[in-house]
């Protein structure tokens, strides 16, 4: 069957690698792709998680120098917390990343069953694409608006709020990248800075989800087709990270907003007609 071929898995991997970092929702596109290609069995969610693991690995490789510096900055943080010393910029980033990871972990565990059933509805994806577009438009229109609540460049409060925005991406169609970039912009970050922070914030969540599903699958259940799709997602993701960061230096999010709205309209029309 077509849906079980290596081509289908490679195509899904390419879609994941392309859409994970573009603010157009990778999970939403994967759900639509599964609908078009047909299911790959009861392992749909597990394979999707492996693809997320691949794209998270691409972040680690691309930003390995930044991640190494942040890891080296971590051991002194507890001491500074108890002694109330001032944190360095890198230490603030670490605290912001930790605080930002908490909401997605908690909500992800609470909504795990819902994500496997209700959240895989194409019409829900369409609605999320539209709502996410509104959030992204607001970020472009009201950049810096959230600085009235906290002006610390990379404080834990900012990280926590950006983490709440990231949690919206548990709903397919919202886009983790789109929400974290939007939140960062609302805090006055440039698009590139917001994207960079959002990429780093996604590492624990994406790696954790992928590792959890891989363990639940068991090595014996991971097929060559899955491996091919996972490798494809990794390679494409590396390229997309580089190109998106360059694109955001001189361009707005409006092109992605337009794409999301067109895709949402297409989904609604397709579901309604067929």
C-alpha positions in Angstrom: 0.0 0.0 0.0 1.2 3.5 -0.8 0.8 4.7 2.8 3.3 2.1 4.0 6.0 2.8 1.4 9.3 4.5 2.2 8.3 7.3 -0.1 5.4 8.2 2.1 7.6 8.3 5.2 10.3 10.4 3.4 7.6 12.8 2.3 6.2 13.1 5.8 9.8 13.7 7.0 10.3 16.5 4.5 7.1 18.1 5.5 8.1 18.0 9.2 11.6 19.4 8.5 10.1 22.2 6.4 7.2 23.2 8.6 8.6 22.7 12.2 10.5 26.0 12.1 8.4 28.0 9.6 5.5 29.6 11.6 2.9 27.5 9.7 2.4 24.5 12.1 4.2 21.2 11.5 1.7 19.2 13.5 -1.2 20.7 11.4 0.6 19.8 8.2 1.4 16.3 9.3 -2.3 15.7 10.2 -3.3 16.9 6.8 -0.6 14.8 5.1 -1.8 11.7 7.0 -5.3 12.4 5.8 -4.1 12.7 2.2 -1.7 9.8 2.2 -3.7 7.5 4.4 -2.7 6.4 7.8 0.6 4.5 8.5 -1.2 2.5 11.2 -1.4 2.9 14.9 2.1 4.3 14.9 1.0 7.7 13.5 1.7 9.7 16.7 4.9 7.7 17.5 6.3 8.4 14.0 5.3 12.1 14.3 7.2 12.2 17.6 10.3 10.7 16.0 10.1 13.4 13.4 9.9 16.0 16.1 13.0 14.3 17.8 14.8 14.7 14.4 14.1 18.4 14.1 15.0 19.0 17.7 18.3 17.3 17.0 18.8 19.7 14.1 18.5 22.6 16.6 21.1 21.0 18.8 23.5 20.6 16.0 22.9 24.1 14.5 23.1 25.9 17.9 25.6 23.6 19.6 28.0 26.5 20.5 25.1 28.5 22.1 23.9 25.4 23.9 27.4 24.5 25.2 27.8 28.1 26.6 24.4 27.9 28.3 25.2 24.5 29.8 28.4 25.8 31.2 26.5 28.7 32.7 24.0 26.5 34.6 26.0 25.2 37.6 26.4 28.6 39.2 22.7 29.5 39.0 21.6 27.8 42.3 24.4 29.5 44.2 23.4 32.9 42.8 19.7 32.3 43.6 20.4 31.6 47.3 23.0 34.5 47.6 20.8 36.8 45.5 23.6 37.7 43.2 23.0 39.3 39.8 22.7 36.9 36.9 24.7 37.2 33.7 22.9 37.4 30.4 23.6 33.7 29.7 22.3 32.7 33.1 19.2 34.7 32.6 18.6 32.8 29.3 19.0 29.5 31.1 16.4 30.6 33.7 14.1 31.8 31.0 14.4 28.5 29.1 13.6 26.5 32.2 10.6 28.6 33.1 9.4 28.5 29.5 9.6 24.7 29.4 7.3 24.2 32.4 3.9 25.2 30.9 4.3 22.9 27.8 5.4 19.9 30.0 2.5 20.2 32.4 -0.2 20.9 29.7 1.3 18.2 27.4 0.9 15.6 30.1 -2.6 16.8 30.9 -3.8 16.9 27.3 -1.9 13.8 26.0 -5.1 11.8 25.4 -6.9 14.7 23.8 -4.0 15.3 21.5 -4.2 11.8 20.2 -8.0 12.1 19.4 -9.8 15.4 19.3 -6.8 17.5 18.3 -6.3 15.6 15.0 -9.5 17.0 13.5 -8.8 19.0 10.2 -11.4 21.6 11.0 -9.7 22.2 14.4 -6.5 22.7 12.5 -8.1 25.2 10.2 -9.5 27.2 13.2 -6.1 27.1 14.9 -4.4 28.3 11.7 -6.7 31.3 11.7 -6.4 32.1 15.4 -2.6 31.7 15.2 -2.5 34.2 12.3 -4.3 36.7 14.5 -1.7 36.3 17.2 1.1 36.7 14.6 -0.5 39.8 13.1 -0.8 41.3 16.6 2.9 40.7 17.2 3.8 42.6 14.0 1.3 45.4 14.8 2.1 45.8 18.6 5.7 44.7 18.9 7.0 45.5 22.4 3.6 45.7 24.0 4.4 43.2 26.7 7.5 45.1 27.9 5.1 47.1 30.2 4.9 44.0 32.4 8.6 43.1 32.5 11.6 44.9 30.9 14.2 42.3 31.8 15.8 41.1 28.5 15.8 37.4 29.3 14.2 37.0 32.7 12.3 34.0 33.9 9.1 35.9 33.8 9.5 36.5 30.0 10.5 32.9 29.6 7.4 31.7 31.4 5.1 33.9 29.3 6.8 32.8 26.0 6.4 29.2 27.3 2.6 29.8 27.7 2.5 30.9 24.1 4.5 27.8 23.1 1.8 25.7 24.9 -0.8 27.0 22.4 1.1 24.9 19.8 -0.3 21.7 21.5 -3.3 22.5 19.3 -2.3 21.5 15.7 -2.4 24.5 13.5 -1.1 27.1 16.0 2.6 26.6 15.3 5.2 26.4 18.1 7.5 28.6 16.0 4.8 31.1 15.2 3.7 31.5 18.8 7.2 31.8 20.3 8.3 34.3 17.7 5.1 36.3 18.3 5.6 36.3 22.1 9.2 37.3 21.7 8.2 40.2 19.4 5.6 41.3 21.9 8.4 41.5 24.4 10.3 43.8 22.0 12.7 41.2 20.6 13.6 41.4 16.9 12.2 38.6 14.8 15.6 36.9 14.6 16.1 37.1 18.4 12.6 35.7 19.0 13.1 32.9 16.6 16.5 32.0 18.1 15.1 31.9 21.6 12.1 29.9 20.4 14.3 27.3 18.7 16.3 26.8 22.0 13.0 26.7 24.0 11.7 23.9 21.8 14.7 21.5 22.4 13.6 20.0 25.7 10.0 19.5 24.6 10.8 18.1 21.2 13.6 15.8 22.4 11.5 14.7 25.4 8.4 13.8 23.3 10.5 12.0 20.7 12.5 10.0 23.3 9.3 9.1 25.2 7.6 7.8 22.0 10.8 5.9 20.9 11.0 4.1 24.3 7.3 3.3 24.1 7.7 2.0 20.6 10.7 -0.2 21.3 13.6 -0.5 18.9 11.9 -3.5 17.3 8.9 -1.4 16.2 11.1 1.3 14.5 11.1 0.4 10.8 13.5 1.3 8.0 10.7 3.6 6.6 10.6 5.5 9.9 14.4 5.8 9.9 14.3 7.2 6.3 11.6 9.7 7.2 13.5 10.8 10.4 16.8 11.3 8.6 15.0 13.4 5.9 13.3 15.6 8.6 16.7 16.2 10.2 18.5 17.2 7.0 15.6 19.5 5.8 15.3 21.1 9.2 19.0 22.1 9.3 18.5 23.9 6.0 15.3 25.6 7.1 16.7 26.9 10.4 19.5 28.6 8.5 17.2 30.1 5.8 14.5 31.2 8.2 17.0 33.2 10.4 18.3 34.9 7.3 14.8 35.6 6.0 13.7 37.2 9.3 16.5 39.7 9.3 14.8 41.8 6.7 11.2 40.4 6.3 8.0 40.3 8.3 5.7 37.4 9.2 2.9 38.6 6.8 3.8 36.1 4.1 3.3 33.2 6.6 0.0 34.8 7.8 -1.3 34.9 4.3 -0.3 31.3 3.6 -2.0 30.1 6.9 -5.2 31.9 6.0 -5.2 30.4 2.5 -4.5 26.9 3.8 -7.3 27.3 6.4 -9.8 28.3 3.8 -8.7 25.4 1.6 -9.2 22.9 4.5 -12.7 24.2 5.3 -13.7 24.1 1.6 -12.4 20.6 1.2 -14.0 19.2 4.3 -17.3 21.0 3.5 -17.4 19.8 -0.2 -16.1 16.3 0.3 
